[in-house]
């Protein structure tokens, strides 16, 4: 996963990755914890914020 990838949330909404939040920010091999995304569709019901919000990395899949 990288910035600019298109992802699909587990309920079908699509979003664009804006930022990656790492589990251990200073460690070079840290796994990704959360994604900051911009929703292309309407945000899911449980999303906080308007079109830009933070989601768990395990709740999305990358669309290639």
Secondary structure in CASP SS format (residue, H / E / C, confidence):
PFRMAT SS
TARGET T0000
AUTHOR 0000-0000-0000
METHOD secondary structure of the structure
MODEL  1
X C 1.00
X C 1.00
X C 1.00
X C 1.00
X C 1.00
X E 1.00
X E 1.00
X E 1.00
X E 1.00
X C 1.00
X C 1.00
X C 1.00
X C 1.00
X E 1.00
X E 1.00
X E 1.00
X E 1.00
X E 1.00
X E 1.00
X E 1.00
X E 1.00
X E 1.00
X C 1.00
X C 1.00
X C 1.00
X C 1.00
X C 1.00
X C 1.00
X C 1.00
X C 1.00
X C 1.00
X E 1.00
X E 1.00
X E 1.00
X E 1.00
X E 1.00
X E 1.00
X E 1.00
X E 1.00
X C 1.00
X C 1.00
X C 1.00
X C 1.00
X C 1.00
X C 1.00
X C 1.00
X C 1.00
X C 1.00
X C 1.00
X C 1.00
X C 1.00
X E 1.00
X E 1.00
X E 1.00
X E 1.00
X E 1.00
X H 1.00
X H 1.00
X H 1.00
X E 1.00
X E 1.00
X E 1.00
X E 1.00
X C 1.00
END
